[in-house]
């Protein structure tokens, strides 16, 4: 860790429960509630205005309790940040639901109702990966507890259940999803992002589809001519987790809800800047906007699918048919476009590229909030450390300045691919030659083999090479058998 202590550790839900209400313990439901509340705040959980107002009202009821006119003045709901963007109409609707419909609900009941409503939304449990389709249109690929989802704009253009997904594959920047009738192709911004997307798909499919963890198998993205990646999901599957949860026998743990007060006073709500309903974490290192990934995606070049011409021709009509089929099941999921405003970048970022991104952000004078400035001042290194870090970054920039390293790596990959192809070709020819010799020396009475046996070249090969070799092999076999019998 490059930052200075104290360290802030952020825990996240990796696999969302298909039915949050089925979780046995209240503390588990509360942790899932915190994650989904964070998804709502960062724009990952997208919904229509009516659903958004109800979800925010549930959060308000869980955190400040019943509405009290003496403690909650007009416009009190506007002091909380539930979504990336607010409107006065939405804030009035939140306050109206909180006042009239949720009175008397305990925090646990409000959280459970929140989970039940969030579960019904199209973007529940999504981990968005920015990509492009075959036409170059920006899209988000996501894996949910129920299947594979493709989001474009404010619409869900594809939804494939896990039991309908037959294969997941990637080649370079190209990601393939095979269904029973169609093949979906998308392009990630980098090969590393595509590999990470593939691994996430393998993990989610194994977790939600399989009955037992013993059914998990190693998955490979390689083919006959190219050596690909291998990956195996490790851990329990969803069914095993829920069965284990049902067997828990202990006293319910005490829950310390973050910042929960039965009824907050007016000054605690009205003074100061707009409060976030989720704990704020440091936006250094890992909190990089996914929209930055989209910007880099727009400017990046994408490789075409590595396929033969015949296979590629066969693929295009399937793509068109898939669009025709998907257009019938397009579902509008929100009033605004799906664009997660602030979320963890789904692809691991190399340390040197991350430092360069942070450095370029400082050089370009990117705006930051007051809280970010305070955090940066609290963890500000000394002048000597800054100078040393600057020297390292300058050296790193010089090393990355030229594209010779990247070109050399591409050439090496191409040479290795050619060598693999050559090796496979020679091996196949050798096997075919041996098969032809065996069939020709056999007693098969076929005109083709009969014509070959009558040629002078074959007769010379038969008497000078094949017969002596056959006698030598037979002698060795007899010697080995005699040694075995003697022992």
TORTI-614838 format. One record per residue (C-alpha): x, y, z; residue number from 1. Coordinates in steps of 0.2 Angstrom, whole numbers. Layout:
residues N
+-------+-------+-------+------+
|    c1 |    c2 |    c3 | tifi |
+-------+-------+-------+------+
|     X |     Y |     Z |  NUM |
...
+-------+-------+-------+------+
end
This chain:
residues 487
+-------+-------+-------+------+
|    c1 |    c2 |    c3 | tifi |
+-------+-------+-------+------+
|     0 |     0 |     0 |    1 |
|     7 |    17 |    -5 |    2 |
|    -4 |    27 |     6 |    3 |
|     0 |    31 |    24 |    4 |
|    -9 |    24 |    38 |    5 |
|   -23 |    23 |    44 |    6 |
|   -29 |    13 |    30 |    7 |
|   -47 |    13 |    24 |    8 |
|   -53 |    -5 |    19 |    9 |
|   -69 |    -5 |     8 |   10 |
|   -79 |   -21 |     8 |   11 |
|   -90 |   -25 |    -7 |   12 |
|  -103 |   -38 |   -12 |   13 |
|   -97 |   -48 |   -26 |   14 |
|  -111 |   -60 |   -29 |   15 |
|  -128 |   -53 |   -26 |   16 |
|  -142 |   -64 |   -19 |   17 |
|  -156 |   -69 |   -31 |   18 |
|  -168 |   -67 |   -17 |   19 |
|  -161 |   -55 |    -3 |   20 |
|  -177 |   -58 |     8 |   21 |
|  -171 |   -77 |     9 |   22 |
|  -156 |   -72 |    19 |   23 |
|  -158 |   -78 |    36 |   24 |
|  -149 |   -66 |    47 |   25 |
|  -153 |   -47 |    48 |   26 |
|  -135 |   -42 |    49 |   27 |
|  -132 |   -50 |    32 |   28 |
|  -147 |   -41 |    24 |   29 |
|  -141 |   -25 |    31 |   30 |
|  -124 |   -27 |    23 |   31 |
|  -132 |   -31 |     6 |   32 |
|  -143 |   -16 |     9 |   33 |
|  -128 |    -5 |    11 |   34 |
|  -121 |   -11 |    -5 |   35 |
|  -137 |    -8 |   -15 |   36 |
|  -138 |     9 |    -7 |   37 |
|  -121 |    13 |   -13 |   38 |
|  -125 |     6 |   -31 |   39 |
|  -140 |    18 |   -31 |   40 |
|  -129 |    33 |   -26 |   41 |
|  -116 |    29 |   -39 |   42 |
|  -128 |    26 |   -53 |   43 |
|  -126 |     8 |   -55 |   44 |
|  -143 |     4 |   -50 |   45 |
|  -154 |    13 |   -62 |   46 |
|  -173 |    14 |   -61 |   47 |
|  -188 |    25 |   -66 |   48 |
|  -192 |    40 |   -56 |   49 |
|  -207 |    32 |   -47 |   50 |
|  -196 |    17 |   -41 |   51 |
|  -182 |    29 |   -36 |   52 |
|  -193 |    39 |   -25 |   53 |
|  -199 |    24 |   -16 |   54 |
|  -181 |    17 |   -14 |   55 |
|  -175 |    34 |    -7 |   56 |
|  -190 |    35 |     5 |   57 |
|  -186 |    17 |    12 |   58 |
|  -168 |    23 |    15 |   59 |
|  -174 |    39 |    24 |   60 |
|  -186 |    29 |    35 |   61 |
|  -172 |    17 |    40 |   62 |
|  -160 |    31 |    44 |   63 |
|  -170 |    45 |    52 |   64 |
|  -186 |    35 |    57 |   65 |
|  -204 |    42 |    57 |   66 |
|  -208 |    59 |    50 |   67 |
|  -209 |    72 |    64 |   68 |
|  -215 |    89 |    59 |   69 |
|  -205 |    97 |    74 |   70 |
|  -189 |    89 |    69 |   71 |
|  -190 |    88 |    50 |   72 |
|  -194 |   105 |    42 |   73 |
|  -199 |   108 |    24 |   74 |
|  -187 |   101 |    11 |   75 |
|  -178 |    90 |    24 |   76 |
|  -176 |    76 |    11 |   77 |
|  -166 |    88 |     0 |   78 |
|  -152 |    87 |    12 |   79 |
|  -148 |    69 |     8 |   80 |
|  -139 |    63 |    -8 |   81 |
|  -147 |    47 |   -14 |   82 |
|  -143 |    48 |   -32 |   83 |
|  -130 |    56 |   -43 |   84 |
|  -143 |    69 |   -48 |   85 |
|  -158 |    76 |   -39 |   86 |
|  -173 |    86 |   -44 |   87 |
|  -185 |    96 |   -33 |   88 |
|  -200 |    86 |   -40 |   89 |
|  -191 |    69 |   -35 |   90 |
|  -187 |    76 |   -18 |   91 |
|  -205 |    81 |   -14 |   92 |
|  -210 |    64 |   -20 |   93 |
|  -198 |    56 |    -8 |   94 |
|  -204 |    66 |     7 |   95 |
|  -222 |    63 |     3 |   96 |
|  -219 |    44 |     3 |   97 |
|  -209 |    45 |    19 |   98 |
|  -223 |    55 |    27 |   99 |
|  -238 |    46 |    22 |  100 |
|  -234 |    28 |    18 |  101 |
|  -219 |    22 |    29 |  102 |
|  -224 |    28 |    46 |  103 |
|  -221 |    15 |    59 |  104 |
|  -208 |     4 |    50 |  105 |
|  -193 |    -1 |    59 |  106 |
|  -176 |     0 |    51 |  107 |
|  -175 |   -19 |    48 |  108 |
|  -192 |   -18 |    39 |  109 |
|  -188 |    -3 |    29 |  110 |
|  -172 |   -11 |    23 |  111 |
|  -181 |   -28 |    19 |  112 |
|  -194 |   -18 |     9 |  113 |
|  -179 |    -9 |     0 |  114 |
|  -171 |   -25 |    -5 |  115 |
|  -187 |   -33 |   -11 |  116 |
|  -190 |   -18 |   -22 |  117 |
|  -172 |   -17 |   -28 |  118 |
|  -172 |   -35 |   -33 |  119 |
|  -186 |   -32 |   -46 |  120 |
|  -175 |   -19 |   -55 |  121 |
|  -167 |   -23 |   -72 |  122 |
|  -150 |   -17 |   -66 |  123 |
|  -150 |   -26 |   -49 |  124 |
|  -133 |   -33 |   -45 |  125 |
|  -124 |   -27 |   -61 |  126 |
|  -106 |   -24 |   -62 |  127 |
|  -105 |   -13 |   -78 |  128 |
|   -90 |   -16 |   -90 |  129 |
|   -89 |    -3 |  -104 |  130 |
|   -88 |   -10 |  -121 |  131 |
|   -92 |    -7 |  -139 |  132 |
|  -103 |   -18 |  -151 |  133 |
|   -99 |   -23 |  -169 |  134 |
|  -106 |    -6 |  -175 |  135 |
|   -95 |     4 |  -163 |  136 |
|  -109 |     9 |  -152 |  137 |
|  -105 |    11 |  -133 |  138 |
|  -113 |    -2 |  -122 |  139 |
|  -111 |    -9 |  -104 |  140 |
|  -110 |   -28 |  -102 |  141 |
|  -115 |   -34 |   -85 |  142 |
|  -117 |   -51 |   -76 |  143 |
|  -132 |   -52 |   -64 |  144 |
|  -139 |   -66 |   -53 |  145 |
|  -151 |   -70 |   -67 |  146 |
|  -140 |   -69 |   -82 |  147 |
|  -130 |   -59 |   -95 |  148 |
|  -136 |   -41 |   -98 |  149 |
|  -132 |   -28 |  -111 |  150 |
|  -136 |   -10 |  -108 |  151 |
|  -136 |     3 |  -121 |  152 |
|  -143 |    21 |  -117 |  153 |
|  -158 |    18 |  -105 |  154 |
|  -163 |     2 |  -113 |  155 |
|  -158 |   -17 |  -109 |  156 |
|  -155 |   -23 |  -127 |  157 |
|  -150 |   -41 |  -122 |  158 |
|  -154 |   -53 |  -108 |  159 |
|  -148 |   -71 |  -108 |  160 |
|  -152 |   -82 |   -94 |  161 |
|  -137 |   -92 |   -87 |  162 |
|  -144 |  -109 |   -92 |  163 |
|  -145 |  -102 |  -110 |  164 |
|  -127 |   -97 |  -111 |  165 |
|  -117 |  -111 |  -119 |  166 |
|   -99 |  -103 |  -119 |  167 |
|   -89 |   -88 |  -115 |  168 |
|   -73 |   -84 |  -125 |  169 |
|   -61 |   -70 |  -128 |  170 |
|   -47 |   -66 |  -140 |  171 |
|   -37 |   -50 |  -137 |  172 |
|   -50 |   -36 |  -135 |  173 |
|   -64 |   -46 |  -142 |  174 |
|   -77 |   -55 |  -131 |  175 |
|   -89 |   -68 |  -137 |  176 |
|  -104 |   -75 |  -129 |  177 |
|  -112 |   -90 |  -137 |  178 |
|  -131 |   -94 |  -135 |  179 |
|  -140 |  -108 |  -142 |  180 |
|  -145 |   -98 |  -158 |  181 |
|  -134 |   -83 |  -158 |  182 |
|  -116 |   -76 |  -155 |  183 |
|  -114 |   -59 |  -147 |  184 |
|   -98 |   -50 |  -150 |  185 |
|   -91 |   -35 |  -141 |  186 |
|   -75 |   -26 |  -140 |  187 |
|   -67 |   -21 |  -123 |  188 |
|   -55 |    -6 |  -122 |  189 |
|   -39 |   -17 |  -118 |  190 |
|   -35 |   -35 |  -119 |  191 |
|   -33 |   -35 |  -100 |  192 |
|   -51 |   -28 |   -98 |  193 |
|   -57 |   -41 |  -110 |  194 |
|   -49 |   -55 |  -100 |  195 |
|   -56 |   -48 |   -84 |  196 |
|   -73 |   -48 |   -91 |  197 |
|   -71 |   -66 |   -97 |  198 |
|   -66 |   -71 |   -79 |  199 |
|   -81 |   -62 |   -71 |  200 |
|   -93 |   -71 |   -83 |  201 |
|   -85 |   -88 |   -79 |  202 |
|   -86 |   -84 |   -60 |  203 |
|  -104 |   -78 |   -61 |  204 |
|  -110 |   -92 |   -72 |  205 |
|  -102 |  -105 |   -61 |  206 |
|  -109 |   -97 |   -45 |  207 |
|  -127 |   -95 |   -50 |  208 |
|  -129 |  -110 |   -62 |  209 |
|  -121 |  -125 |   -54 |  210 |
|  -129 |  -135 |   -41 |  211 |
|  -113 |  -140 |   -32 |  212 |
|   -95 |  -133 |   -31 |  213 |
|   -89 |  -151 |   -36 |  214 |
|   -96 |  -148 |   -54 |  215 |
|   -84 |  -133 |   -57 |  216 |
|   -72 |  -136 |   -71 |  217 |
|   -57 |  -127 |   -78 |  218 |
|   -62 |  -116 |   -93 |  219 |
|   -50 |  -112 |  -107 |  220 |
|   -51 |   -99 |  -120 |  221 |
|   -38 |  -107 |  -132 |  222 |
|   -41 |  -116 |  -148 |  223 |
|   -32 |  -127 |  -160 |  224 |
|   -19 |  -115 |  -166 |  225 |
|   -18 |  -102 |  -151 |  226 |
|   -14 |  -105 |  -133 |  227 |
|   -27 |   -95 |  -123 |  228 |
|   -30 |   -92 |  -104 |  229 |
|   -36 |  -105 |   -92 |  230 |
|   -47 |  -101 |   -77 |  231 |
|   -56 |  -110 |   -63 |  232 |
|   -69 |  -103 |   -51 |  233 |
|   -65 |  -108 |   -33 |  234 |
|   -77 |  -107 |   -19 |  235 |
|   -95 |  -112 |   -15 |  236 |
|  -110 |  -109 |   -27 |  237 |
|  -126 |  -100 |   -23 |  238 |
|  -136 |  -115 |   -18 |  239 |
|  -123 |  -121 |    -6 |  240 |
|  -121 |  -104 |     2 |  241 |
|  -140 |  -102 |     4 |  242 |
|  -141 |  -120 |    12 |  243 |
|  -127 |  -116 |    23 |  244 |
|  -135 |   -99 |    28 |  245 |
|  -151 |  -109 |    33 |  246 |
|  -142 |  -120 |    45 |  247 |
|  -135 |  -105 |    55 |  248 |
|  -139 |  -107 |    74 |  249 |
|  -133 |   -93 |    85 |  250 |
|  -140 |   -78 |    93 |  251 |
|  -143 |   -64 |    81 |  252 |
|  -128 |   -52 |    81 |  253 |
|  -130 |   -34 |    86 |  254 |
|  -131 |   -22 |    72 |  255 |
|  -122 |    -5 |    73 |  256 |
|  -130 |     4 |    59 |  257 |
|  -119 |    18 |    52 |  258 |
|  -125 |    35 |    58 |  259 |
|  -142 |    28 |    63 |  260 |
|  -152 |    39 |    75 |  261 |
|  -170 |    36 |    79 |  262 |
|  -175 |    54 |    74 |  263 |
|  -162 |    67 |    69 |  264 |
|  -164 |    85 |    75 |  265 |
|  -166 |    99 |    63 |  266 |
|  -149 |   107 |    65 |  267 |
|  -141 |    90 |    61 |  268 |
|  -150 |    90 |    44 |  269 |
|  -151 |   108 |    39 |  270 |
|  -133 |   114 |    42 |  271 |
|  -118 |   111 |    31 |  272 |
|  -117 |   104 |    13 |  273 |
|  -128 |    90 |     6 |  274 |
|  -126 |    74 |    16 |  275 |
|  -122 |    58 |     7 |  276 |
|  -133 |    43 |    13 |  277 |
|  -118 |    32 |    10 |  278 |
|  -101 |    33 |    18 |  279 |
|   -88 |    42 |     8 |  280 |
|   -73 |    33 |     3 |  281 |
|   -57 |    40 |    -4 |  282 |
|   -57 |    43 |   -22 |  283 |
|   -39 |    39 |   -25 |  284 |
|   -32 |    24 |   -32 |  285 |
|   -47 |    13 |   -36 |  286 |
|   -62 |    25 |   -37 |  287 |
|   -60 |    30 |   -55 |  288 |
|   -75 |    35 |   -65 |  289 |
|   -81 |    22 |   -78 |  290 |
|   -85 |    36 |   -89 |  291 |
|   -66 |    39 |   -90 |  292 |
|   -66 |    21 |   -97 |  293 |
|   -79 |    26 |  -109 |  294 |
|   -69 |    41 |  -115 |  295 |
|   -53 |    30 |  -118 |  296 |
|   -64 |    17 |  -126 |  297 |
|   -70 |    30 |  -139 |  298 |
|   -52 |    34 |  -143 |  299 |
|   -45 |    17 |  -144 |  300 |
|   -43 |     6 |  -159 |  301 |
|   -52 |   -11 |  -158 |  302 |
|   -46 |   -27 |  -166 |  303 |
|   -58 |   -37 |  -177 |  304 |
|   -63 |   -55 |  -172 |  305 |
|   -49 |   -68 |  -176 |  306 |
|   -59 |   -79 |  -187 |  307 |
|   -58 |   -87 |  -204 |  308 |
|   -67 |   -79 |  -218 |  309 |
|   -80 |   -92 |  -219 |  310 |
|   -83 |   -92 |  -201 |  311 |
|   -84 |   -73 |  -201 |  312 |
|   -97 |   -73 |  -215 |  313 |
|  -107 |   -85 |  -206 |  314 |
|  -107 |   -74 |  -191 |  315 |
|  -113 |   -58 |  -198 |  316 |
|  -131 |   -65 |  -202 |  317 |
|  -132 |   -72 |  -185 |  318 |
|  -128 |   -54 |  -178 |  319 |
|  -142 |   -47 |  -188 |  320 |
|  -154 |   -60 |  -183 |  321 |
|  -149 |   -57 |  -165 |  322 |
|  -152 |   -39 |  -166 |  323 |
|  -169 |   -43 |  -174 |  324 |
|  -173 |   -55 |  -160 |  325 |
|  -167 |   -43 |  -146 |  326 |
|  -177 |   -28 |  -153 |  327 |
|  -192 |   -37 |  -148 |  328 |
|  -187 |   -38 |  -130 |  329 |
|  -179 |   -21 |  -128 |  330 |
|  -185 |   -14 |  -111 |  331 |
|  -184 |     4 |  -105 |  332 |
|  -176 |     3 |   -88 |  333 |
|  -175 |    22 |   -83 |  334 |
|  -179 |    40 |   -88 |  335 |
|  -160 |    43 |   -91 |  336 |
|  -146 |    35 |  -100 |  337 |
|  -136 |    22 |   -90 |  338 |
|  -119 |    29 |   -86 |  339 |
|  -112 |    25 |   -69 |  340 |
|  -105 |    41 |   -62 |  341 |
|   -93 |    35 |   -49 |  342 |
|   -89 |    17 |   -47 |  343 |
|   -74 |     5 |   -45 |  344 |
|   -66 |     2 |   -62 |  345 |
|   -70 |   -16 |   -66 |  346 |
|   -53 |   -19 |   -74 |  347 |
|   -37 |   -20 |   -63 |  348 |
|   -26 |    -5 |   -67 |  349 |
|    -7 |    -7 |   -68 |  350 |
|     2 |     4 |   -55 |  351 |
|    12 |    13 |   -67 |  352 |
|    -3 |    18 |   -78 |  353 |
|   -13 |    23 |   -63 |  354 |
|     1 |    35 |   -57 |  355 |
|     2 |    42 |   -74 |  356 |
|   -17 |    45 |   -74 |  357 |
|   -16 |    53 |   -57 |  358 |
|    -2 |    64 |   -63 |  359 |
|   -11 |    69 |   -79 |  360 |
|   -26 |    73 |   -69 |  361 |
|   -16 |    85 |   -58 |  362 |
|    -7 |    93 |   -73 |  363 |
|   -23 |    96 |   -82 |  364 |
|   -30 |   104 |   -67 |  365 |
|   -45 |    92 |   -65 |  366 |
|   -57 |    99 |   -52 |  367 |
|   -59 |    90 |   -36 |  368 |
|   -70 |    92 |   -21 |  369 |
|   -66 |   101 |    -4 |  370 |
|   -67 |    84 |     4 |  371 |
|   -54 |    77 |    -8 |  372 |
|   -43 |    91 |    -5 |  373 |
|   -43 |    88 |    14 |  374 |
|   -40 |    70 |    11 |  375 |
|   -25 |    74 |     0 |  376 |
|   -18 |    86 |    12 |  377 |
|   -19 |    74 |    26 |  378 |
|   -10 |    61 |    16 |  379 |
|     2 |    74 |     8 |  380 |
|    20 |    66 |     7 |  381 |
|    35 |    76 |    11 |  382 |
|    45 |    87 |    -2 |  383 |
|    59 |    74 |    -3 |  384 |
|    46 |    60 |    -7 |  385 |
|    37 |    71 |   -20 |  386 |
|    54 |    74 |   -28 |  387 |
|    58 |    56 |   -28 |  388 |
|    41 |    51 |   -34 |  389 |
|    43 |    64 |   -48 |  390 |
|    59 |    57 |   -53 |  391 |
|    52 |    40 |   -54 |  392 |
|    37 |    46 |   -64 |  393 |
|    48 |    55 |   -76 |  394 |
|    59 |    40 |   -79 |  395 |
|    43 |    30 |   -81 |  396 |
|    36 |    42 |   -94 |  397 |
|    53 |    42 |  -104 |  398 |
|    52 |    23 |  -104 |  399 |
|    34 |    23 |  -110 |  400 |
|    37 |    37 |  -122 |  401 |
|    42 |    26 |  -136 |  402 |
|    31 |    12 |  -143 |  403 |
|    46 |     1 |  -147 |  404 |
|    42 |   -11 |  -132 |  405 |
|    24 |   -13 |  -137 |  406 |
|    28 |   -16 |  -155 |  407 |
|    41 |   -29 |  -150 |  408 |
|    28 |   -37 |  -139 |  409 |
|    16 |   -38 |  -154 |  410 |
|    30 |   -45 |  -165 |  411 |
|    34 |   -58 |  -152 |  412 |
|    16 |   -63 |  -151 |  413 |
|    14 |   -64 |  -170 |  414 |
|    30 |   -75 |  -171 |  415 |
|    24 |   -87 |  -158 |  416 |
|     7 |   -89 |  -167 |  417 |
|    16 |   -93 |  -183 |  418 |
|    27 |  -105 |  -174 |  419 |
|    12 |  -114 |  -166 |  420 |
|     3 |  -115 |  -183 |  421 |
|    19 |  -122 |  -191 |  422 |
|    21 |  -135 |  -178 |  423 |
|     3 |  -140 |  -178 |  424 |
|     4 |  -142 |  -197 |  425 |
|    20 |  -152 |  -197 |  426 |
|    12 |  -163 |  -184 |  427 |
|    -3 |  -166 |  -194 |  428 |
|     7 |  -170 |  -210 |  429 |
|    17 |  -183 |  -200 |  430 |
|     2 |  -191 |  -193 |  431 |
|    -6 |  -192 |  -211 |  432 |
|    10 |  -199 |  -218 |  433 |
|    10 |  -213 |  -205 |  434 |
|    -8 |  -217 |  -208 |  435 |
|    -5 |  -218 |  -227 |  436 |
|     9 |  -230 |  -225 |  437 |
|     0 |  -241 |  -213 |  438 |
|   -15 |  -242 |  -225 |  439 |
|    -4 |  -245 |  -240 |  440 |
|     5 |  -259 |  -232 |  441 |
|   -11 |  -267 |  -226 |  442 |
|   -21 |  -280 |  -236 |  443 |
|   -35 |  -268 |  -241 |  444 |
|   -39 |  -271 |  -259 |  445 |
|   -43 |  -254 |  -264 |  446 |
|   -39 |  -247 |  -282 |  447 |
|   -30 |  -232 |  -275 |  448 |
|   -19 |  -242 |  -263 |  449 |
|   -17 |  -255 |  -277 |  450 |
|   -10 |  -242 |  -289 |  451 |
|     2 |  -236 |  -276 |  452 |
|     9 |  -253 |  -272 |  453 |
|    13 |  -256 |  -290 |  454 |
|    24 |  -241 |  -292 |  455 |
|    43 |  -244 |  -292 |  456 |
|    46 |  -231 |  -278 |  457 |
|    34 |  -240 |  -266 |  458 |
|    42 |  -257 |  -270 |  459 |
|    59 |  -249 |  -266 |  460 |
|    53 |  -241 |  -250 |  461 |
|    44 |  -258 |  -245 |  462 |
|    60 |  -269 |  -247 |  463 |
|    74 |  -257 |  -242 |  464 |
|    65 |  -248 |  -227 |  465 |
|    48 |  -255 |  -222 |  466 |
|    53 |  -273 |  -221 |  467 |
|    69 |  -271 |  -211 |  468 |
|    60 |  -259 |  -199 |  469 |
|    46 |  -271 |  -196 |  470 |
|    59 |  -285 |  -193 |  471 |
|    68 |  -274 |  -181 |  472 |
|    53 |  -269 |  -171 |  473 |
|    47 |  -287 |  -170 |  474 |
|    64 |  -292 |  -164 |  475 |
|    63 |  -279 |  -150 |  476 |
|    46 |  -284 |  -145 |  477 |
|    51 |  -303 |  -144 |  478 |
|    66 |  -298 |  -133 |  479 |
|    55 |  -288 |  -122 |  480 |
|    42 |  -302 |  -120 |  481 |
|    56 |  -315 |  -116 |  482 |
|    63 |  -304 |  -103 |  483 |
|    46 |  -302 |   -95 |  484 |
|    43 |  -320 |   -95 |  485 |
|    60 |  -324 |   -88 |  486 |
|    57 |  -312 |   -73 |  487 |
+-------+-------+-------+------+
end
